Amino acid sequence: MANNQIVDLRNEGIDLAVRYTCASSVPPGSRRLFGETIAPVAHPSLAVKSLRSGSWLSKLTLLEFDDARYPWLQWRTWLEAAGRKDAKPRAFVHFNQYDLVMQAALAGQGVALGRLELIAPQVDEGRLVVIDPPRHGAAIAHGHWLIHAEAQPRREVTDVAAWIEAEASAPASA
């Protein structure tokens, strides 16, 4: 089940959950599967070379994720950190779901801030290109965590958890 609500795993009869959150919000015994690296991405047909130039930015539509809980996924934050606070892109297109942002990027409708660990297959397949490298030192506290409902889970749950952890640690191109 995919759900944006944080539920009580035991009360809901759920053995395992993968949550996107920060370390301070996970219960003891949770395992960090992977972190998050953000970089601008676009469909190759846009032929964007870099966002560091004002001339490129003025020609581009930026695909914006409208959720104030995640400022690291919003263009204002990225542009300020890149020293481009006064940049004037051609347009912003706003979305209230992150998957819609990525669908628009895949369709060539503009440039998105990509969560590289989640979109690695699209990058590896050449369906999206990373325009500028991720900023060094811009650590994001959030990550994807595997959470067990029980401290001593059943063998079947342990097996599935081990498989999830192996998949999360496998190289993206594997």
C-alpha positions in Angstrom: 0.0 0.0 0.0 1.3 3.5 -0.8 0.0 6.1 1.6 1.2 9.6 2.6 -0.3 9.2 6.1 1.9 8.1 9.0 0.0 5.2 10.5 0.5 3.1 13.6 1.9 -0.1 12.1 0.8 -2.4 14.8 -2.8 -1.1 15.0 -3.1 -1.3 11.2 -1.7 -4.8 10.9 1.4 -3.7 8.9 4.7 -5.5 9.4 7.0 -3.1 7.6 6.9 0.5 6.3 9.3 2.6 4.2 9.0 6.2 5.3 10.5 9.3 4.0 11.5 11.3 7.0 14.4 12.5 9.2 16.3 10.4 11.7 14.7 12.1 14.7 11.3 11.0 13.5 11.9 7.2 13.2 11.4 4.7 16.0 14.4 2.8 17.5 15.6 -0.1 15.3 14.7 1.6 12.0 17.2 1.2 9.2 18.2 4.0 6.8 17.8 2.7 3.3 19.2 5.7 1.4 19.5 9.4 1.6 18.6 12.0 -0.9 20.6 14.0 -3.5 18.9 16.8 -5.4 20.0 18.2 -8.8 18.3 19.8 -11.8 17.1 17.4 -14.4 15.4 17.6 -17.8 14.5 15.6 -20.8 17.5 15.4 -23.2 15.4 17.1 -26.0 15.6 20.4 -24.1 19.4 20.4 -24.5 20.0 22.4 -21.4 23.7 22.8 -20.7 23.7 24.5 -17.3 21.5 26.6 -15.1 24.4 28.7 -13.9 23.9 31.1 -16.8 21.2 33.7 -16.7 20.7 33.3 -20.4 19.7 29.7 -20.0 17.4 30.3 -17.1 15.5 33.1 -19.0 14.6 30.5 -21.7 13.4 27.8 -19.3 10.3 26.6 -17.6 11.0 25.4 -14.1 8.7 22.6 -12.8 7.9 23.5 -9.2 6.9 21.2 -6.4 4.5 23.2 -4.2 4.9 21.7 -0.8 6.4 24.0 1.8 7.3 21.1 4.0 10.1 20.2 1.5 12.0 23.5 0.8 15.0 21.6 -0.7 12.7 20.5 -3.5 11.7 24.0 -4.4 13.4 26.2 -6.9 13.6 29.3 -4.7 15.9 27.4 -2.3 18.0 25.9 -5.0 18.4 29.2 -6.9 19.4 31.0 -3.7 22.0 28.4 -2.8 23.4 28.6 -6.3 23.8 32.3 -6.0 21.0 32.9 -8.5 18.4 34.5 -6.2 17.4 37.1 -8.7 17.1 34.6 -11.6 14.2 35.1 -13.9 13.1 31.9 -15.6 10.7 32.0 -18.5 8.0 30.5 -16.4 7.2 28.3 -13.4 4.7 25.4 -13.6 3.4 24.3 -10.2 2.4 20.8 -9.1 1.1 19.6 -5.7 2.5 16.0 -6.2 6.1 15.3 -6.8 5.4 12.4 -9.2 3.6 14.9 -11.5 6.7 17.1 -11.5 8.8 14.2 -12.7 6.2 13.2 -15.3 6.3 16.7 -16.7 10.1 16.6 -16.8 10.0 13.2 -18.7 7.6 14.8 -21.1 10.0 17.6 -21.9 7.9 20.3 -20.3 10.6 21.9 -18.3 13.4 21.5 -15.7 12.7 19.8 -12.4 14.7 19.3 -9.2 15.3 15.6 -9.3 15.7 13.3 -6.3 18.6 11.4 -7.9 18.3 8.2 -5.9 14.6 7.8 -6.9 15.1 8.7 -10.6 18.3 6.8 -11.2 16.6 4.4 -13.7 15.4 7.3 -15.9 18.8 8.9 -15.8 20.6 5.6 -16.5 18.2 5.0 -19.5 18.9 8.5 -20.8 15.2 9.6 -20.4 16.4 12.4 -18.1 19.8 14.2 -17.9 21.3 15.8 -14.8 22.0 19.4 -15.8 24.2 20.6 -13.0 25.8 18.4 -10.4 24.4 18.3 -6.9 25.7 21.0 -4.6 28.4 19.7 -2.2 27.7 20.3 1.4 24.0 20.6 0.9 23.1 17.6 3.1 19.4 16.8 3.3 18.3 15.4 6.7 15.5 13.4 5.2 16.0 9.9 3.8 14.1 6.7 3.2 13.8 4.4 6.3 12.7 0.9 6.8 10.5 0.6 9.9 9.5 -2.6 11.6 6.2 -2.8 13.6 7.7 -5.3 16.0 11.1 -5.5 17.7 11.2 -9.2 17.1 9.5 -9.7 13.7 8.4 -13.1 12.2 10.9 -14.9 9.9 8.9 -13.9 6.8 9.1 -10.2 7.7 12.8 -10.5 8.4 13.3 -12.1 5.0 11.4 -9.3 3.2 13.2 -6.6 5.2 16.6 -8.2 4.1 15.5 -8.2 0.5 14.4 -4.5 0.7 17.7 -3.5 2.3 19.6 -5.4 -0.4 17.6 -3.7 -3.2 18.2 -0.3 -1.6 21.9 -0.8 -1.4 22.3 -2.3 -4.9 23.9 0.0 -7.5 21.3 1.9 -9.5 22.4 0.4 -12.8 22.3 -3.2 -11.5 
